[in-house]
Amino acid sequence: MSRAWTDRRPAGRLVRHLASMTLVVVALAVFPGGCGSDEAGDTILSIDQALAAQPGQAVRVQGMLIATDTQTLLASALLESYPPQAGGSTLALEGLDLEALVGLSSTVERPDLARVTWSDYPVVLEGKIDDGVLEVEKTPPVVEASTAEAKVRFSSAADPLMVNSTVWWVFDVKNLTAEPLELTFPTGQMGEIVFSREGVELYRWSEGKSFIQAVTVDTLQPGRSRAIVLNDRLTLAPGDYDVTAKVTAFIGPEGSSASLPEIATIVTVR
């Protein structure tokens, strides 16, 4: 998969993974948690809170995903290296299908580097804790739409979304053809997300943001994907919303009118 481009406005910061090692850079904010019932509920735990949970307890845990040939982890931070390494507290994962997550980055196209797959966004996984290991039972839902040339997948990093918190949305676009595929972005805006209810628009991700007015062309090789990560602080009232989401690119060179398919789904806010 290709390197993810992340919009960091207006909340939350991720890092560009550079060639040299520096300090831990991603610190995750989580909702207050605690141990108790067998149901995970809506409470999101930190890595440390999950490690302190009772054996067999159902939990929802937030962290940065990082997977190598020998282990798959949730980490409380990523180190600013390339490829990145887990920093801070870590929680081992079992039973996770990486293909179930949208927008992962990987060194698969770099045989000169260690093989690592990671998320450029904090993901929430659900499962049961056993001896310091999370047996993954649920990942955030994924919605997809395809044309003959490309498949677009969309997911929120957590389900449900929590009101008055920073939320993350992720896309990936996969080239379904046997030839290189050009994605042309007319501006610096890479994606759009709209929440509505009964036909009334209540939230638009791009509202109040400004974007570079420059054309960018990204060429996808056959079978490869392009990831896009967006974040924002969500202040909508709790409830279910009709959501449309799209990658704001055209297929082909500048001037093309062939757009990528739009995603339509329902998202719950609590």
N, C-alpha and C positions, 0 to 999 in steps of 0.2 A: 504494500500500500504506500501511497505517496505521503509526503510530509503534510501534516495538518496545518492549515492557516487558521489562526485563532483571532477573533475580534475580542479585544479586551475591554471595550467600552460597554457600560460605564462602571461595572463592578467586577471585582475579581481579577487577578493577574496570573498568567502562566508565563513560562520562560521559554526563550529560544534555547534549544539544546545545543550548546557550543562544543567545540572540540576539547576544551580544557575543563578540568574539574574545579568547581567552586563550592560555595556553601549550599546548604539546603534552602530551597527557594519557595516551594509551594507549601503553604500552611492551610489546612482545611478547617473551615468553620462548620461545626455540627450543631444540631439541636440538642438541648439537654436530654440526657437519656438516663436510663436506670434499668435495673434487673427486676423481673417480676413474673408476668404471665408467660404462658407457652405461646402466645400469639405475638408476632412481631409488631403489629399495629403500625402507626405512623411514626413512631419514635425512631430517629436516626442516631446511631451510636458512632462514636469515634473508634479508631482502632484499639486504643487502650481500654475503652469501655467494653468493647466486644471481647477482648482478651480476659476481662474480669467477669464475664457472664458465666452463669451456671451451665454445666454440661447438659446438652440437649435443648438449651433455650433457643427459641426462635428469635432472630434478630434481623435488623436492617442496619447495614454498616456502610459508611462512606469512606472512600479512599481513592488513591491514584493506583490504577492497575499497572502492573509490570510483570511480564512473563518472559522466561528464558527457556532453554531446552530442558532445564532440570527442575524449575519451580515456577509457580504462578502465585503472586502475592497481591494484597492490597497494602499500600504504604501510606503513611500519614504525610509524606512529602516525597518529591523527586529531587535528586541531585542534578545540578545544572551541568551535566556532562553529555557527551554524545557517543554511544547511546546512553540514555539516562540510567541511573541506578536508584534503587529504593533508598529512601532516607527516613529517619525517624522510626517510629514503631511500625511493625509489619504483621500482617495476618495471613497465614498460608490458606490457599483456596484449593478445594477439590470439587470436581464435578462441573466446572465451568467450561462451556463451549465458547471459545473466543469469537466464533462467527456470529454468536448471538448479540454481540456488542457492536455498536455503530461507531465509525470514525476512529479506529485504532491506528496508530502509527507503527512502523516496523522498519527494521534494517534488512528486510528480505531481499531488497535490490542491491545491497552492499555486501558482497561476499568477503570483503576485506575487514568487516566489522563483526563483532559478536552478534549473534542472532537474538534480538530483543524485540518484544512487542509491548506497547504501552498506550495508556490513555493520556491525552492532553487536557483532560477535564476530570473532575472528581465524579466517580460513578457510585451508585448505591446498589448493593447486592443484598439479597435476602436468603436466609438459610438458617441452619442450626449449627451451634458451636459444639465441638467435641474435641477435648484435649488441645485447645489452642488452634484448632483448624475450623474454618467455615466450610461446611458442605453446602454448596450453592444450590438453591432450589428455584430461585426466581431472579430474572434479570429485567431491566426496564423494557417495556413493550416497544416493538419496532414496527413501523408502517412503511410500506414500499410501493413504488409505482415505476413502471417501465415503459420504454419505447423499444423499437427494434435496435436502437443504438446504445442506449444507456439505461441503467437501473439506479434509481434514487432511493435511498433508505433514510428514515428520519426517526429520531428517538429523543426523548428527554432523559437526562442522566438519572432521574429519580421518578418514581411513580408511587403515590401522587406527588404533585408539586406542592410545596409549602408556601403559604402566603407570607409576605413581608420577608422573603429570604432571597438570596442570590440563586437563580436557577440557570441550568445549562441545557442547551439543545444542540444536537449533533446530527449532521448529514454525512453521508458518503455517496459519491457518484462513481459507478463502475462502468467501464467500457466493455460493452457486450459484443463488439465487433472484432474482426480479425485484423483490423488496421488501426493505426494511431488515431485518436479522437481528440479534436480541439474543443476546449471549453473556453468561450470568450465572455469575460465579465466586462460590461460597459463602464462600470465605475468600481470604486473600492468596496462597494457593498457586495457581500458574497451570498447573503441569504435574507429571507424575510419570513416573519411569523406573525400571524394575525389571529387574535382571539375574538370571538363574537358569541352572542346569545340571541336567539330569535331574530336573526338577521341584522342585529345592531353590533357594529364593531366597537369593542371595548378596549382593545390593546393592539398596538402595532409596534413590532420590535424596532423598526427604523425611525420611529417618531422622535424628533428632538436630536437625532444624531446627524453628523455630517460625514461625508465620504469623499475620498480622493476622486477627482474627475479625470480618471485615466483608464484606458483600456488595458486589461490584462488577459493574456492567453495562456492557458494551461493545457499541455498536451498529455493525454493519458494513453499509455501503451495498452495493447490488448490484454484484457483481464485485470487491469490495475484499477485502483480506486483513488479518489481524491476526497479528503476529509475536510469538513468545515465545522467549526465549533463557535457557537454564539452564547453569550450570557447576558443577564440583565437582573435587575431587582424587581420582583413581581409583587405588585400591590393590589391585585384583583381580590374581590370578595370570594370566599370559598364557594365551590360549586363546580358543576360540569360546564365545559365550554366547547363550542365548535371551533376547531383550529385548522387553518390552512397554512402550509409551510412549503417553501420552495427555495431552491438554489437559483440565484439570479444570474444565471449564465445562459448563453445561447450555444447550440451545437454548431460548430463550424467556424469559419473565419469571421472577422469583423463585418457587420452588415447582414449576417445571417438572421433569419427570422424563426429558425427552428429552436424552440425553447425546451427546457427540460420539464418533465411532468411535475405537476403540483400535487402535494400530499394533502389529503383531507382526513381528519381524525377527530376524536373527542378526548379531551384532557381534563383530569380532575385536579382541582386546587383545594387544599384544606388548610 
